[in-house]
Amino acid sequence: MSIRRVTADERLTTSFPLAAYAFEASPLGAARVEEFRDYLPYNQGNRTLIVEEAGTTLASASAIGMRQNLRGAVLPMAGVAGVATHPLARRQGHVRTLLHQLLDEMRDEGHLLSALYPFRPSFYARFGYVGLPKPRTVAFSPADLGSLVRAELPGEVGWERIAAGYPTWRAFTERCLQTRHGFSVFPDYRAAGLRDRDEHWLVTARVAGEVTGALTYRIDDHGGTLIGNELLVADPLARTLLLQFLARHVDQVGRVTVQVPPDELPELWLTDLDVHVEARAGRPGSSAPMARLLSLDALRGLPAGPGRVRVELTGDRWLAGTHLFDGTTGALELVSGDSGPAPTATLSAAGLSALAYGVLDPVELPLRGLGDVPADAATELRSLFPRQVPYLFADF
């Protein structure tokens, strides 16, 4: 048995078939197998490792070199995907071995963060990952947006096929990356698949010539559903401009669905809006995303409150040791070892990641088995890492 990195073409006979068996209907038809070749350009920069024995691929895992916003800092992030095992080789430790090597290599290349969509969250919790909130799916009738149809709003709306509007869409996601905590984007080679498939419309909101909102969508049939992807907006005006555009489809579709960030409140968009908002987390198939820190360097210099606490990190391959976390200057400083009196907390990698991503309060960590946090240390950690709602955006 050996582990090796495979080339792009080798994925056709190694990682792709395993991932397809794990995550798609099977057995695959010949047409679907041939479609794998079309995916190669959008995986060319991935790092894919496999476990093989006697020429048979037993397990595979890939990492996508991405970027993610962590509390205002845009950092290199390893997006883990395509983790799959041959049905006769499961529960033999192959994925654990692959993930250790894959994350070792990505960390050595400078990726300070990692995120993934788990097949089972508890499995990845053992690797230091912590859950992030899911985006919400919002469904409503365009008829309920009737009050917006004749509203006079500053700004304008643009409409085109995604192939033509891709540069605009990509530039706006880059803007979101700079401003939204947790937001992540694909590298160019992966993101371009949306343009090349050209299966969506793009509608944009513009104010004073600047793009302030964007939505890609398709319509399944006359009288059917306008199926929107992520509703990305910089402000309420942009959202209203896009909703006004959707309102004009009242005689074309019976239903509109869009995805919104976890902190969005669609029930407050309009008075008397009949709206269904849903976020389902379950397994298999609909788990919430997870993320973790791969290096303490991800925290250095982040905006922080005036807290000061000593953190002992335990039980992890990549985060270890005792460090003083100091935010008294407004930017987080980390000093290794014992550096004067301060409350002390003991955290797992998942516990620290939960604080950094803003998804758990310090007092919740002991309840989740993620650390030992005395009351005085909890106060300091809460000041250092105020709660925030991350929005991962990229789906991989």
C-alpha positions as CSV (number, residue, x, y, z in Angstrom):
1,M,0.0,0.0,0.0
2,S,1.3,3.5,-0.9
3,I,0.2,7.1,-1.0
4,R,1.0,9.3,-4.0
5,R,-0.2,12.5,-5.7
6,V,-2.0,11.9,-9.0
7,T,-1.8,14.0,-12.1
8,A,-4.9,15.6,-13.7
9,D,-5.4,12.8,-16.2
10,E,-5.0,10.1,-13.6
11,R,-8.0,11.4,-11.8
12,L,-10.2,9.9,-14.5
13,T,-9.4,6.4,-13.3
14,T,-8.5,7.0,-9.7
15,S,-10.2,9.8,-7.6
16,F,-13.2,10.6,-9.9
17,P,-14.7,7.2,-9.9
18,L,-14.4,6.8,-6.1
19,A,-16.0,10.3,-5.5
20,A,-18.8,9.5,-8.0
21,Y,-19.6,6.3,-6.2
22,A,-19.6,8.0,-2.9
23,F,-21.7,11.1,-3.8
24,E,-23.7,10.3,-7.0
25,A,-26.3,7.9,-8.3
26,S,-24.6,4.6,-9.3
27,P,-23.7,2.6,-11.3
28,L,-22.7,5.4,-13.6
29,G,-23.7,5.4,-17.2
30,A,-21.2,5.7,-20.0
31,A,-22.2,9.3,-20.8
32,R,-21.6,10.3,-17.2
33,V,-18.2,8.7,-17.1
34,E,-17.3,10.6,-20.3
35,E,-18.3,13.9,-18.6
36,F,-15.5,13.4,-16.1
37,R,-13.1,14.5,-18.8
38,D,-14.8,17.8,-19.0
39,Y,-14.1,18.4,-15.3
40,L,-10.3,18.1,-15.7
41,P,-9.6,21.8,-16.4
42,Y,-11.5,22.8,-13.3
43,N,-9.4,20.5,-11.1
44,Q,-6.0,21.1,-12.7
45,G,-4.6,23.0,-9.7
46,N,-6.0,20.7,-7.0
47,R,-3.7,18.6,-4.9
48,T,-5.1,15.0,-5.0
49,L,-3.7,12.2,-3.0
50,I,-4.7,8.5,-3.3
51,V,-4.0,5.4,-1.4
52,E,-3.4,2.5,-3.8
53,E,-2.5,-1.2,-3.5
54,A,-1.7,-3.5,-6.4
55,G,-2.9,-0.8,-8.9
56,T,-6.3,-0.4,-7.1
57,T,-7.3,3.0,-5.7
58,L,-8.5,2.5,-2.1
59,A,-9.1,6.1,-1.1
60,S,-8.7,9.6,-2.3
61,A,-8.7,13.2,-1.0
62,S,-8.2,16.5,-2.7
63,A,-7.4,20.0,-1.5
64,I,-8.2,23.2,-3.4
65,G,-6.0,26.2,-2.8
66,M,-8.5,28.9,-2.0
67,R,-8.7,32.2,-0.1
68,Q,-10.9,33.0,2.9
69,N,-11.7,36.1,5.0
70,L,-11.0,35.6,8.7
71,R,-12.2,38.6,10.7
72,G,-11.1,41.0,8.0
73,A,-7.8,39.3,6.9
74,V,-7.8,37.4,3.6
75,L,-5.7,34.3,4.1
76,P,-4.8,31.2,2.1
77,M,-7.3,28.4,2.8
78,A,-7.2,24.7,1.9
79,G,-10.7,23.5,0.7
80,V,-10.9,19.8,1.3
81,A,-13.1,17.9,-1.1
82,G,-13.5,14.5,-2.9
83,V,-12.8,12.5,0.2
84,A,-13.9,8.9,-0.7
85,T,-13.0,5.3,0.0
86,H,-13.5,2.1,-2.0
87,P,-16.5,0.2,-0.5
88,L,-14.3,-2.8,0.3
89,A,-11.6,-0.6,2.0
90,R,-13.7,1.5,4.4
91,R,-13.0,1.9,8.1
92,Q,-9.4,0.9,7.7
93,G,-7.9,4.3,8.5
94,H,-7.1,5.2,4.9
95,V,-8.8,8.6,5.0
96,R,-7.2,9.5,8.3
97,T,-3.8,8.8,6.7
98,L,-4.6,10.8,3.6
99,L,-5.9,13.8,5.5
100,H,-2.9,14.0,7.7
101,Q,-0.6,14.1,4.7
102,L,-2.8,16.3,2.6
103,L,-3.1,19.0,5.4
104,D,0.6,18.7,6.2
105,E,1.4,19.5,2.6
106,M,-1.1,22.3,2.3
107,R,0.1,23.8,5.6
108,D,3.7,23.6,4.4
109,E,2.7,25.6,1.3
110,G,1.3,28.4,3.4
111,H,-2.4,27.6,3.8
112,L,-3.3,28.8,7.3
113,L,-7.0,27.7,7.2
114,S,-9.0,24.8,6.0
115,A,-12.7,24.2,5.3
116,L,-14.8,21.4,4.0
117,Y,-18.3,20.0,3.7
118,P,-18.3,16.8,5.8
119,F,-20.0,13.5,5.0
120,R,-20.2,13.1,8.8
121,P,-19.3,16.1,11.0
122,S,-18.2,14.0,14.0
123,F,-15.6,12.3,11.8
124,Y,-14.0,15.7,10.9
125,A,-14.4,17.0,14.5
126,R,-11.6,14.5,15.4
127,F,-9.4,16.4,13.0
128,G,-10.0,19.8,14.7
129,Y,-12.8,21.1,12.5
130,V,-15.7,23.0,13.9
131,G,-19.1,23.6,12.4
132,L,-20.0,26.8,10.5
133,P,-23.6,27.9,9.9
134,K,-25.4,27.0,6.7
135,P,-26.8,29.5,4.3
136,R,-30.6,29.8,4.3
137,T,-32.8,28.8,1.4
138,V,-35.6,31.3,0.9
139,A,-38.7,30.6,-1.1
140,F,-41.6,33.0,-1.9
141,S,-44.0,33.9,-4.7
142,P,-43.1,36.8,-6.9
143,A,-46.6,38.0,-6.5
144,D,-45.7,39.0,-2.9
145,L,-43.2,41.4,-4.2
146,G,-45.8,43.4,-6.1
147,S,-45.3,46.6,-4.0
148,L,-41.8,46.9,-5.4
149,V,-42.7,46.8,-9.1
150,R,-43.4,50.5,-9.4
151,A,-41.1,51.7,-6.7
152,E,-38.6,54.4,-7.8
153,L,-35.2,53.3,-6.5
154,P,-31.8,55.0,-7.1
155,G,-29.7,52.7,-9.1
156,E,-30.2,50.3,-12.0
157,V,-30.2,46.6,-12.8
158,G,-28.1,44.7,-15.4
159,W,-29.1,41.4,-17.0
160,E,-27.0,39.0,-19.1
161,R,-25.9,35.5,-19.5
162,I,-23.2,34.5,-17.0
163,A,-20.7,33.8,-19.8
164,A,-20.8,37.5,-20.7
165,G,-21.1,38.8,-17.2
166,Y,-18.6,36.5,-15.6
167,P,-15.9,39.2,-15.1
168,T,-18.4,41.4,-13.3
169,W,-19.6,38.5,-11.1
170,R,-16.1,37.4,-10.3
171,A,-15.1,41.0,-9.4
172,F,-18.0,41.3,-7.1
173,T,-17.2,38.1,-5.3
174,E,-13.7,39.4,-4.8
175,R,-15.2,42.5,-3.2
176,C,-17.3,40.3,-0.9
177,L,-14.1,38.4,0.0
178,Q,-12.5,41.6,1.3
179,T,-15.5,42.6,3.4
180,R,-17.3,39.6,4.7
181,H,-16.1,37.3,7.6
182,G,-15.8,33.7,6.6
183,F,-16.3,34.3,2.8
184,S,-14.2,32.1,0.5
185,V,-13.6,32.1,-3.2
186,F,-12.2,29.5,-5.6
187,P,-9.0,30.0,-7.6
188,D,-9.6,31.2,-11.1
189,Y,-9.2,27.8,-12.7
190,R,-12.1,26.4,-10.6
191,A,-14.4,29.4,-10.6
192,A,-14.3,29.6,-14.4
193,G,-16.5,26.6,-14.7
194,L,-19.6,28.8,-14.0
195,R,-18.7,30.9,-17.0
196,D,-17.8,28.0,-19.3
197,R,-21.0,26.0,-18.6
198,D,-23.0,29.1,-19.2
199,E,-26.1,27.6,-17.6
200,H,-27.2,30.7,-15.6
201,W,-28.4,34.2,-16.0
202,L,-26.7,37.0,-14.1
203,V,-28.6,40.0,-12.7
204,T,-26.6,42.8,-11.0
205,A,-27.6,45.8,-9.0
206,R,-25.6,49.0,-9.7
207,V,-25.6,52.3,-7.9
208,A,-23.6,55.2,-9.4
209,G,-22.1,52.8,-11.8
210,E,-20.8,50.5,-9.0
211,V,-22.0,46.9,-8.7
212,T,-23.5,46.5,-5.2
213,G,-25.4,43.2,-5.7
214,A,-25.4,40.1,-7.8
215,L,-27.5,36.9,-8.3
216,T,-27.1,34.0,-10.7
217,Y,-30.2,32.0,-11.5
218,R,-32.1,29.8,-14.0
219,I,-35.7,29.1,-14.7
220,D,-36.9,25.5,-14.8
221,D,-40.1,26.0,-16.8
222,H,-42.9,28.4,-17.6
223,G,-45.1,28.6,-14.4
224,G,-42.3,26.8,-12.5
225,T,-39.5,28.1,-10.3
226,L,-36.9,30.7,-10.7
227,I,-34.0,29.0,-9.0
228,G,-31.5,31.5,-7.7
229,N,-28.1,30.8,-6.3
230,E,-26.5,33.1,-3.7
231,L,-28.1,36.5,-3.3
232,L,-25.0,38.6,-2.7
233,V,-25.6,42.2,-1.7
234,A,-23.5,45.0,-0.2
235,D,-26.5,46.9,1.3
236,P,-30.3,46.9,1.6
237,L,-30.7,49.0,-1.5
238,A,-28.9,46.4,-3.6
239,R,-31.2,43.7,-2.2
240,T,-34.3,45.7,-3.0
241,L,-33.2,46.3,-6.5
242,L,-32.7,42.6,-7.1
243,L,-36.0,41.8,-5.4
244,Q,-37.7,44.3,-7.7
245,F,-36.2,42.5,-10.7
246,L,-37.6,39.2,-9.3
247,A,-41.0,40.8,-8.8
248,R,-41.3,41.4,-12.6
249,H,-41.5,37.6,-13.1
250,V,-44.9,37.3,-11.6
251,D,-46.5,36.2,-14.8
252,Q,-43.7,33.8,-15.7
253,V,-43.0,31.7,-12.6
254,G,-45.0,30.7,-9.6
255,R,-42.1,30.5,-7.1
256,V,-38.7,32.0,-6.5
257,T,-35.9,30.4,-4.4
258,V,-32.6,32.0,-3.5
259,Q,-29.8,31.3,-1.0
260,V,-28.9,34.0,1.6
261,P,-26.2,34.3,4.2
262,P,-26.9,32.8,7.7
263,D,-27.4,36.2,9.3
264,E,-29.9,37.4,6.7
265,L,-33.6,38.0,7.9
266,P,-35.9,37.5,4.8
267,E,-39.0,37.6,7.0
268,L,-38.2,41.3,7.5
269,W,-37.7,42.2,3.8
270,L,-41.2,43.4,3.2
271,T,-44.5,43.7,5.1
272,D,-46.9,40.8,4.4
273,L,-44.2,38.8,2.6
274,D,-45.2,35.1,2.7
275,V,-41.8,33.5,2.9
276,H,-40.3,30.2,3.8
277,V,-36.8,30.2,5.2
278,E,-35.0,26.9,5.8
279,A,-31.6,25.6,6.7
280,R,-31.5,21.9,7.1
281,A,-28.4,20.1,8.5
282,G,-28.4,16.4,8.4
283,R,-26.5,13.4,7.0
284,P,-25.8,12.1,4.6
285,G,-26.0,14.9,2.0
286,S,-26.8,18.1,3.8
287,S,-24.2,18.7,6.5
288,A,-23.2,22.2,7.5
289,P,-19.7,23.2,6.5
290,M,-16.8,23.0,8.9
291,A,-13.5,24.9,9.2
292,R,-10.3,25.0,11.3
293,L,-7.1,26.9,11.8
294,L,-4.1,25.1,10.4
295,S,-1.6,27.6,11.8
296,L,-1.5,30.1,14.6
297,D,-0.1,32.6,12.1
298,A,-3.7,33.0,10.9
299,L,-4.4,34.9,14.1
300,R,-1.5,37.2,14.3
301,G,-2.5,40.8,13.7
302,L,-6.2,40.2,13.6
303,P,-8.5,42.9,15.0
304,A,-9.1,42.0,18.7
305,G,-10.6,43.4,21.8
306,P,-8.5,44.3,24.9
307,G,-8.3,40.8,26.3
308,R,-5.2,39.0,27.6
309,V,-5.2,35.2,28.2
310,R,-2.8,32.3,28.2
311,V,-3.9,29.5,26.0
312,E,-2.6,25.9,26.2
313,L,-3.4,24.0,23.0
314,T,-3.6,20.2,23.3
315,G,-4.4,17.1,21.3
316,D,-3.7,18.4,17.8
317,R,-1.2,17.7,15.1
318,W,-0.8,21.3,13.9
319,L,-1.7,23.6,16.8
320,A,0.2,23.0,20.1
321,G,2.0,24.7,22.9
322,T,1.2,27.4,25.4
323,H,0.8,30.9,24.0
324,L,-0.1,34.3,25.4
325,F,-2.9,35.9,23.4
326,D,-2.8,39.7,23.8
327,G,-5.2,42.2,22.2
328,T,-4.5,45.3,24.3
329,T,-3.1,47.1,21.2
330,G,-6.2,46.4,19.1
331,A,-4.3,43.8,17.1
332,L,-3.9,40.2,18.3
333,E,-0.4,39.4,19.4
334,L,0.8,35.9,20.2
335,V,3.8,35.2,22.4
336,S,4.9,31.6,23.0
337,G,5.6,30.3,26.5
338,D,5.0,32.0,29.9
339,S,4.8,35.7,29.6
340,G,3.6,37.1,32.8
341,P,0.3,36.7,34.8
342,A,-2.9,36.1,32.8
343,P,-5.9,33.8,33.1
344,T,-5.3,30.4,31.5
345,A,-7.5,28.3,29.3
346,T,-6.9,24.9,27.8
347,L,-8.3,24.5,24.3
348,S,-8.4,21.9,21.5
349,A,-7.8,23.0,17.9
350,A,-11.6,22.9,17.3
351,G,-12.1,25.1,20.4
352,L,-9.7,27.7,19.2
353,S,-11.1,27.5,15.7
354,A,-14.6,28.0,17.1
355,L,-13.5,31.2,18.8
356,A,-11.6,32.5,15.7
357,Y,-14.5,31.9,13.4
358,G,-16.9,33.4,16.0
359,V,-19.3,30.5,16.1
360,L,-19.2,29.6,19.8
361,D,-18.9,31.6,23.1
362,P,-16.1,30.6,25.4
363,V,-18.5,29.2,28.0
364,E,-19.8,26.8,25.4
365,L,-16.4,25.1,24.8
366,P,-16.3,23.0,28.0
367,L,-19.9,21.9,27.3
368,R,-18.8,20.6,23.9
369,G,-15.7,19.0,25.1
370,L,-13.5,21.5,23.4
371,G,-11.5,22.8,26.3
372,D,-11.3,23.9,29.9
373,V,-12.2,27.6,30.2
374,P,-12.5,29.2,33.7
375,A,-14.7,32.2,34.1
376,D,-11.9,34.7,34.1
377,A,-10.4,33.2,30.9
378,A,-13.8,33.2,29.3
379,T,-14.1,36.9,29.9
380,E,-10.7,37.6,28.2
381,L,-11.4,35.3,25.3
382,R,-14.8,36.8,24.7
383,S,-13.1,40.2,24.4
384,L,-10.4,38.9,22.1
385,F,-12.9,37.0,19.8
386,P,-16.3,38.7,19.7
387,R,-19.0,36.6,18.2
388,Q,-19.4,36.9,14.4
389,V,-21.4,35.0,11.8
390,P,-19.2,33.5,9.1
391,Y,-20.5,32.9,5.6
392,L,-18.4,30.4,3.7
393,F,-20.1,31.0,0.3
394,A,-18.0,28.7,-1.9
395,D,-19.6,25.2,-2.2
396,F,-17.1,22.4,-3.0
